[in-house]
C-alpha cells in the first residue's frame, strides 16, 4: 500500500517522509516493514526513491542495516544504473 501511494502522489510521499523524520521508532519500523517487498519498485520511482533516502537519513542504525541488507538481495548494478536508483 505504501509503495502504490508513494509512487503516484508527491504529497503522499512527502507525508511519509515527514513521518520518517518526526515519527516514533514504532511508526518508522512499521513503515520499513511495509516497503520491504517493494524495494525494487520504490528505487525505480522518483518519489519512492526519496522515501528510501529518508530511511537512510532519519532511520535508526538497525533500520539502515536492514535496508542495506535488503538492497543487496536486488540486482545492485542494474539498480545503480537506473536514473532514480
C-alpha positions as CSV (number, residue, x, y, z in Angstrom):
1,X,0.0,0.0,0.0
2,X,2.8,2.5,0.9
3,X,4.5,1.7,-2.4
4,X,1.4,2.4,-4.5
5,X,0.7,5.7,-2.7
6,X,4.3,7.0,-2.6
7,X,4.9,6.3,-6.2
8,X,2.0,8.2,-7.6
9,X,1.4,11.0,-5.3
10,X,4.1,13.5,-4.4
11,X,2.1,14.8,-1.5
12,X,1.7,11.4,0.0
13,X,5.4,10.6,-0.5
14,X,6.3,13.9,1.4
15,X,3.9,12.9,4.2
16,X,5.5,9.5,4.6
17,X,9.0,11.2,4.5
18,X,7.8,13.6,7.3
19,X,6.6,10.6,9.4
20,X,10.1,9.1,8.9
21,X,11.6,12.3,10.2
22,X,9.2,13.0,13.1
23,X,7.5,9.7,13.8
24,X,8.2,7.3,16.7
25,X,10.5,4.4,16.2
26,X,7.4,2.1,16.1
27,X,6.0,4.2,13.2
28,X,9.3,4.0,11.4
29,X,9.6,0.3,11.9
30,X,6.1,-0.3,10.6
31,X,6.8,1.8,7.5
32,X,10.0,0.0,6.9
33,X,8.4,-3.5,7.2
34,X,5.7,-2.4,4.8
35,X,8.1,-1.4,2.0
36,X,10.5,-4.3,2.0
37,X,8.5,-6.3,-0.6
38,X,8.5,-3.3,-3.0
39,X,12.1,-2.0,-2.8
40,X,12.8,-2.6,-6.4
41,X,9.7,-0.6,-7.4
42,X,10.5,2.2,-5.0
43,X,14.1,2.6,-6.1
44,X,13.0,3.0,-9.7
45,X,10.4,5.7,-8.9
46,X,11.2,9.4,-8.4
47,X,9.0,9.7,-5.2
48,X,9.8,6.2,-3.9
49,X,13.5,6.9,-4.2
50,X,13.2,9.9,-1.9
51,X,11.2,7.8,0.5
52,X,14.0,5.3,0.8
53,X,16.6,8.0,1.1
54,X,14.5,9.3,4.1
55,X,15.0,5.9,5.8
56,X,18.8,6.3,5.4
57,X,18.6,9.9,6.7
58,X,16.2,9.5,9.6
59,X,16.0,5.8,10.4
60,X,17.8,4.1,13.2
61,X,21.1,2.3,12.6
62,X,19.3,-1.1,12.6
63,X,16.8,0.2,10.0
64,X,19.7,1.3,7.8
65,X,21.4,-2.0,8.2
66,X,18.2,-3.9,7.3
67,X,17.6,-1.7,4.3
68,X,21.2,-2.2,3.0
69,X,20.9,-6.0,3.5
70,X,17.6,-6.0,1.5
71,X,19.1,-3.9,-1.3
72,X,22.0,-6.4,-1.7
73,X,19.3,-9.0,-2.5
74,X,18.4,-6.9,-5.6
75,X,20.3,-6.5,-8.8
76,X,22.5,-3.7,-7.4
77,X,24.4,-3.0,-10.7
78,X,21.1,-2.5,-12.6
79,X,19.8,-0.5,-9.8
80,X,22.8,1.8,-9.7
81,X,22.4,2.4,-13.4
82,X,18.8,3.4,-13.2
83,X,18.0,7.2,-13.2
84,X,16.3,7.0,-9.8
85,X,18.3,4.2,-8.3
